[in-house]
C-alpha cells in the first residue's frame, strides 16, 4: 500500500490541474461569447448588436446606409465621411413617377455597420426647377430612440432568429428629402405561400420628411 501513495498523489495533482484547466476554459469561452454579442452604447451600458423577439421592442446600435435621388441635378450626399451619392451637375435625374415601382424599395444600403450615430448627413442639390438647396439631415435625431421601424406584430416574428442591422435610406426627390428605415424581420409564416424564401418582411418605413 505504501508503494502506491506516490502514484495516488500524482493522480490527485493531475486531476486537480485538469479540473482547473476545464474551469478556466469555461470562463474564457463565456467571456468571448459575451463580447461577441454586446458592445458599449453611448450611455455606457452593454447593448445587443442583434435582436430576437425576446428583446422586444427592437432597437439598434448600428445601421447600414444608402442614398438615392429623383428629379434632381448634381445631388451629393455625404455621411460619416463618405460620399454616398454624386450625380452630374447638368443631368436631370429620372423622376420617381418614371422609375420602376420597386426602385426605391430596393435601393441598396451598401455602406454597412455604421455605429450610432455620426454627424448629420450633408446634402446639396438642385431641384428640377434649377434652384439650389443645402440640408443637414440629422440621422441621430430622427432615430433618437434607436427603435427599429417595421410592420411585423410581435406574435408574427419568428422566435430564436437574430434581427440584424437595419438599413437607413435617404431619398432626395425634387425639393423633398425622405428618410426611411428597412429592417429584415423573420416571420413565423411565409409571406408568399409556397415560396420558402419569403419567410420575412423588409418593409420600407418612412421615418422623416421635409420639403425645401
C-alpha positions as CSV (number, residue, x, y, z in Angstrom):
1,X,0.0,0.0,0.0
2,X,2.9,2.4,0.8
3,X,4.3,1.9,-2.7
4,X,1.0,3.2,-4.3
5,X,0.9,6.5,-2.4
6,X,3.2,8.5,-4.7
7,X,1.1,7.3,-7.7
8,X,-2.1,8.3,-5.9
9,X,-0.7,11.7,-5.1
10,X,0.4,12.3,-8.7
11,X,-3.1,11.3,-9.9
12,X,-4.8,13.7,-7.5
13,X,-2.4,16.5,-8.6
14,X,-3.0,15.8,-12.3
15,X,-6.8,15.7,-11.7
16,X,-6.7,19.0,-9.8
17,X,-4.8,20.6,-12.7
18,X,-7.2,19.1,-15.3
19,X,-10.3,20.5,-13.4
20,X,-8.7,23.9,-13.1
21,X,-7.9,24.0,-16.8
22,X,-11.6,23.0,-17.7
23,X,-12.9,25.7,-15.4
24,X,-10.6,28.3,-17.0
25,X,-11.8,27.3,-20.5
26,X,-15.5,27.6,-19.5
27,X,-14.9,31.1,-18.1
28,X,-12.8,32.1,-21.1
29,X,-15.5,30.8,-23.6
30,X,-18.3,32.5,-21.7
31,X,-16.4,35.8,-21.8
32,X,-15.8,35.5,-25.6
33,X,-19.4,34.8,-26.2
34,X,-20.4,37.9,-24.2
35,X,-18.0,40.1,-26.1
36,X,-19.4,38.8,-29.5
37,X,-23.0,39.6,-28.5
38,X,-22.6,43.1,-27.0
39,X,-20.9,46.4,-27.5
40,X,-20.9,49.6,-25.4
41,X,-23.7,52.0,-26.1
42,X,-23.4,55.8,-25.7
43,X,-25.0,55.5,-22.3
44,X,-22.1,53.3,-21.1
45,X,-24.2,50.1,-20.8
46,X,-24.0,47.0,-22.9
47,X,-26.3,46.8,-25.8
48,X,-27.0,43.9,-28.1
49,X,-25.8,44.1,-31.7
50,X,-28.7,42.0,-32.8
51,X,-32.2,41.3,-31.5
52,X,-34.7,38.5,-31.1
53,X,-38.4,38.6,-30.3
54,X,-37.4,38.3,-26.6
55,X,-35.7,41.7,-26.8
56,X,-38.9,43.5,-27.7
57,X,-39.1,46.3,-28.6
58,X,-36.4,46.0,-31.2
59,X,-33.6,48.6,-31.1
60,X,-30.3,49.0,-33.0
61,X,-26.8,50.1,-32.1
62,X,-25.5,50.0,-35.7
63,X,-27.1,50.6,-39.1
64,X,-26.4,50.4,-42.8
65,X,-26.8,53.4,-45.1
66,X,-27.7,54.2,-48.7
67,X,-28.9,57.2,-50.7
68,X,-30.8,57.8,-54.0
69,X,-32.2,60.8,-55.9
70,X,-35.1,61.6,-58.3
71,X,-35.7,64.8,-60.3
72,X,-32.5,66.4,-59.1
73,X,-29.3,68.0,-60.6
74,X,-25.9,67.3,-59.1
75,X,-27.2,65.7,-55.9
76,X,-24.4,64.9,-53.4
77,X,-24.9,63.1,-50.1
78,X,-22.0,63.0,-47.6
79,X,-22.4,60.8,-44.4
80,X,-19.9,59.5,-42.0
81,X,-17.0,60.9,-44.1
82,X,-18.2,59.0,-47.2
83,X,-19.7,60.4,-50.4
84,X,-22.7,58.1,-51.0
85,X,-24.2,60.0,-53.9
86,X,-22.5,62.2,-56.5
87,X,-24.7,63.0,-59.5
88,X,-23.7,65.0,-62.6
89,X,-24.5,68.8,-62.3
90,X,-26.0,69.1,-65.7
91,X,-28.1,65.9,-65.9
92,X,-31.7,65.8,-64.5
93,X,-32.2,62.5,-62.8
94,X,-35.3,60.4,-63.6
95,X,-38.5,61.3,-61.8
96,X,-39.8,58.8,-59.3
97,X,-43.0,58.6,-61.4
98,X,-41.0,57.2,-64.3
99,X,-38.8,54.9,-62.3
100,X,-39.6,51.2,-61.7
101,X,-42.2,50.9,-58.9
102,X,-39.7,48.9,-56.8
103,X,-36.7,51.1,-57.4
104,X,-37.0,53.0,-54.1
105,X,-37.9,49.9,-52.0
106,X,-34.9,48.1,-53.5
107,X,-32.4,50.9,-53.0
108,X,-29.1,49.5,-51.7
109,X,-27.8,50.3,-48.3
110,X,-24.4,49.0,-49.1
111,X,-22.5,51.1,-46.5
112,X,-22.5,48.6,-43.7
113,X,-22.1,48.6,-39.9
114,X,-22.3,52.4,-39.1
115,X,-22.2,52.8,-35.4
116,X,-25.0,55.1,-34.0
117,X,-24.6,58.0,-34.7
118,X,-22.3,60.0,-36.9
119,X,-22.7,63.7,-37.6
120,X,-25.7,64.8,-39.8
121,X,-25.7,63.9,-43.5
122,X,-24.8,66.8,-45.7
123,X,-27.0,67.1,-48.8
124,X,-26.5,69.5,-51.7
125,X,-28.6,69.5,-54.9
126,X,-30.7,71.5,-57.4
127,X,-34.4,70.7,-57.7
128,X,-36.0,70.1,-61.1
129,X,-36.6,73.9,-61.5
130,X,-32.9,74.6,-61.1
131,X,-33.0,76.1,-57.6
132,X,-30.0,75.2,-55.4
133,X,-30.5,73.6,-51.9
134,X,-28.5,72.5,-48.9
135,X,-29.5,70.5,-45.9
136,X,-28.0,68.8,-42.9
137,X,-30.1,65.7,-42.1
138,X,-29.5,64.6,-38.5
139,X,-30.0,60.8,-38.7
140,X,-29.3,60.6,-34.9
141,X,-32.1,63.0,-34.1
142,X,-34.5,61.2,-36.4
143,X,-33.8,57.9,-34.7
144,X,-33.0,59.2,-31.2
145,X,-34.9,56.4,-29.5
146,X,-33.0,53.8,-31.6
147,X,-36.1,51.9,-32.3
148,X,-36.2,49.6,-35.4
149,X,-39.2,50.6,-37.5
150,X,-41.1,47.7,-39.0
151,X,-44.6,46.4,-39.6
152,X,-44.5,42.9,-38.1
153,X,-46.5,42.3,-34.9
154,X,-44.6,40.7,-32.1
155,X,-46.7,37.5,-32.3
156,X,-45.7,37.1,-36.0
157,X,-42.0,37.4,-35.5
158,X,-40.1,34.1,-35.7
159,X,-38.5,33.2,-32.4
160,X,-34.8,32.4,-31.9
161,X,-33.7,34.2,-35.1
162,X,-31.4,37.3,-34.9
163,X,-32.6,40.6,-36.4
164,X,-29.5,42.3,-37.7
165,X,-28.6,46.0,-38.5
166,X,-31.4,47.9,-40.2
167,X,-31.0,49.9,-43.4
168,X,-31.4,53.7,-43.4
169,X,-32.2,55.1,-46.9
170,X,-32.0,58.8,-47.7
171,X,-34.1,59.8,-50.7
172,X,-33.8,63.2,-52.4
173,X,-36.9,63.7,-54.6
174,X,-37.0,67.1,-56.3
175,X,-37.5,69.5,-53.4
176,X,-38.2,66.9,-50.7
177,X,-35.9,64.7,-48.6
178,X,-37.3,61.5,-47.2
179,X,-35.6,59.2,-44.7
180,X,-36.7,55.6,-44.5
181,X,-35.8,52.5,-42.5
182,X,-35.9,49.0,-43.8
183,X,-35.4,46.0,-41.4
184,X,-35.2,42.3,-42.3
185,X,-37.6,40.8,-39.9
186,X,-38.1,36.9,-39.9
187,X,-41.7,35.8,-39.8
188,X,-43.4,32.7,-38.5
189,X,-45.3,32.2,-41.7
190,X,-44.3,32.5,-45.3
191,X,-45.3,35.8,-46.8
192,X,-45.8,34.2,-50.2
193,X,-47.4,30.7,-49.8
194,X,-45.2,28.0,-51.3
195,X,-42.1,30.3,-51.6
196,X,-39.7,29.1,-49.0
197,X,-37.6,32.2,-49.4
198,X,-40.4,34.5,-48.3
199,X,-40.2,33.9,-44.5
200,X,-39.5,37.5,-43.7
201,X,-40.7,41.1,-44.2
202,X,-38.5,44.1,-45.2
203,X,-40.9,47.0,-45.5
204,X,-39.6,50.4,-46.3
205,X,-41.0,52.6,-43.5
206,X,-41.0,56.4,-43.8
207,X,-39.3,58.0,-40.7
208,X,-38.9,61.6,-41.6
209,X,-39.7,64.0,-44.5
210,X,-39.1,67.7,-45.3
211,X,-39.7,69.8,-48.3
212,X,-37.3,72.7,-49.1
